[in-house]
Amino acid sequence: MLNNDEEIDRPLPLGPTAFRLIGEGDFNIELDREALIQGDNTVEIIATDRNGNEAGQTVTVRYAPASSCPLPHSVNWDQTKEINDVAQVVDGLWRLTDDGVRTVEIGYDRIIAIGDGDTQDLIACGVAYRLKARAESRPDTPSLYRMKVWPADQGEPDGWQLEGLGGQGELDRGSLLLVAHNADVTFGDVTVTAV
């Protein structure tokens, strides 16, 4: 039930599955953004097993439409107590470590959202890398996206390793996503500046 108003009765796929649901009994609930109110939303979850036994939990989902993130913006993981104080865990389990934010379990698209090339050398495990990405919104043309990645103990490459155009009609602002796809990853501090 959403905000003690709308009752939604739908079956939920249970894990493990080939994609998002890694553990036994894992499930995912997707809410329609248009049904949420600004601020705190109460979601009452009631699960019924095949024998008719029920278990329930009430959770709070905070929704902030059209929020903006002033630039420059930095996320310093060692200066926060909870990941959700500075970012939004979108999928998967994450934890804070001395080195940054790290995946707890490896799986399909473990994602954290922040704010509004030649990769053959990136197969080495246990190596720290730096990543720089750039998104340029341009009037009346698709946005231009660029990225480069290099070992942290080396200098930044001069050129971009990967470049591409966005699609027509895309948004001119949004969030930065940190994505770990089937990988054990630790993300260090993040800095976002205006272009």
C-alpha positions in Angstrom: 0.0 0.0 0.0 1.3 3.4 -1.0 0.7 6.3 1.5 -2.2 4.4 3.1 -4.2 5.0 -0.1 -3.4 2.9 -3.1 -3.3 -0.8 -2.7 -1.2 -2.5 -5.3 -1.5 -6.3 -5.6 1.1 -7.8 -7.9 3.4 -10.8 -7.9 7.1 -10.1 -7.4 9.8 -12.2 -9.0 12.0 -13.8 -6.4 15.7 -14.4 -6.6 17.9 -15.8 -7.5 17.4 -14.7 -11.2 19.9 -14.2 -14.0 20.0 -10.4 -13.5 19.2 -8.2 -10.5 18.1 -10.6 -7.8 21.2 -12.4 -6.6 20.2 -14.0 -3.3 17.6 -16.5 -2.4 14.3 -14.6 -1.7 15.6 -11.3 -3.1 12.9 -9.1 -4.7 12.6 -5.7 -6.2 9.6 -3.2 -6.0 9.3 -0.6 -8.6 7.0 2.4 -7.8 5.4 4.7 -10.4 7.1 8.1 -9.9 3.8 9.9 -10.7 2.1 8.2 -7.7 4.7 9.5 -5.2 4.3 12.8 -3.3 7.1 15.2 -2.6 8.8 14.3 0.6 8.3 11.1 2.6 6.1 8.4 1.2 5.0 5.4 3.2 5.1 2.0 1.5 3.6 -1.0 3.3 4.9 -4.2 2.0 3.0 -7.4 2.7 4.3 -10.7 1.4 2.1 -13.8 1.3 3.7 -17.3 0.8 2.0 -20.3 -0.9 0.6 -21.4 2.4 -1.1 -18.0 3.0 1.3 -16.9 5.7 2.0 -13.2 5.7 4.9 -11.0 6.7 5.0 -7.3 6.5 7.3 -4.3 6.7 6.7 -0.5 6.3 9.4 1.6 4.6 9.8 5.2 3.9 10.7 6.4 0.3 11.8 10.0 0.1 10.9 11.7 -3.2 12.4 15.1 -4.2 11.3 16.0 -7.8 13.2 18.6 -9.7 15.9 18.9 -7.2 19.2 20.4 -8.3 22.8 19.8 -7.3 24.9 23.0 -7.3 28.3 22.8 -9.0 31.0 22.2 -8.2 29.9 19.2 -6.1 32.1 16.8 -4.2 31.4 13.5 -2.5 34.1 12.6 0.1 33.1 9.1 1.4 35.3 9.4 4.5 33.4 12.5 5.6 29.9 10.8 5.7 28.4 8.2 8.0 25.7 6.9 5.6 25.9 6.5 1.8 22.4 8.0 1.4 23.5 11.2 3.1 25.5 12.1 0.0 24.2 9.8 -2.7 21.3 7.5 -3.5 21.7 3.7 -3.6 19.7 2.7 -6.6 20.4 -1.0 -6.7 22.4 -3.5 -4.8 24.1 -3.5 -1.4 27.0 -1.1 -0.8 29.1 -0.2 2.2 31.5 2.5 3.2 35.2 1.5 3.5 38.4 3.5 4.3 39.0 3.7 0.5 35.5 4.7 -0.6 32.1 3.0 -1.3 32.3 -0.7 -2.2 29.9 -3.4 -3.5 28.9 -5.9 -0.8 27.9 -8.5 -3.3 28.8 -8.8 -7.0 25.8 -8.8 -9.3 23.9 -7.2 -12.2 24.2 -3.4 -12.3 24.9 -2.3 -8.7 24.2 1.4 -9.0 24.7 4.6 -6.9 23.4 7.9 -8.2 25.0 11.3 -7.4 23.5 14.8 -8.1 21.3 16.1 -10.7 38.3 4.5 -25.0 40.8 1.8 -25.2 40.0 -0.3 -22.1 42.2 -3.4 -22.8 44.3 -2.6 -19.7 41.3 -2.4 -17.4 41.1 -6.2 -16.8 43.7 -6.1 -14.0 42.2 -6.8 -10.6 43.5 -5.0 -7.5 44.7 -1.9 -9.6 43.4 1.6 -8.8 42.2 3.7 -11.7 41.1 7.3 -12.2 38.1 8.0 -14.4 37.2 11.4 -15.9 33.9 11.8 -17.8 32.5 14.9 -19.5 28.9 15.6 -20.6 28.3 18.7 -22.7 24.6 19.8 -23.2 24.4 21.7 -26.5 21.4 23.7 -27.8 19.5 22.0 -30.6 22.0 19.2 -31.0 22.6 15.9 -29.1 24.8 16.1 -26.0 28.5 15.1 -26.4 29.8 12.5 -24.0 33.5 11.8 -23.4 35.5 9.5 -21.0 39.0 8.5 -20.2 40.4 5.9 -17.7 44.0 5.5 -16.6 45.9 3.7 -13.8 46.0 6.0 -10.7 49.8 5.8 -10.5 50.2 7.2 -14.0 49.6 10.7 -15.5 46.3 11.6 -17.1 46.2 10.9 -20.9 45.9 14.0 -23.1 43.0 12.8 -25.2 39.6 11.3 -24.6 39.5 7.5 -25.0 35.8 7.3 -25.7 33.4 9.8 -27.3 29.8 9.6 -28.4 26.7 11.6 -29.1 23.4 11.4 -27.1 20.0 11.1 -28.6 17.7 13.8 -29.9 15.4 15.2 -27.3 17.4 14.0 -24.3 17.4 15.9 -21.0 19.9 18.6 -20.5 20.6 17.7 -16.9 20.6 14.6 -14.7 22.5 12.5 -12.3 25.9 10.8 -12.3 25.7 7.0 -11.9 28.4 4.8 -10.5 27.8 1.3 -11.9 29.5 -1.9 -11.0 28.3 -4.6 -13.4 29.2 -8.1 -12.0 32.4 -6.6 -10.4 33.9 -6.2 -7.0 34.5 -2.4 -7.1 35.4 0.4 -4.7 34.7 4.0 -5.9 36.7 6.7 -4.3 35.8 10.4 -3.9 33.8 12.0 -6.7 34.1 15.6 -7.9 31.6 17.2 -10.4 32.4 20.6 -12.0 30.7 22.7 -14.6 32.1 22.5 -18.1 
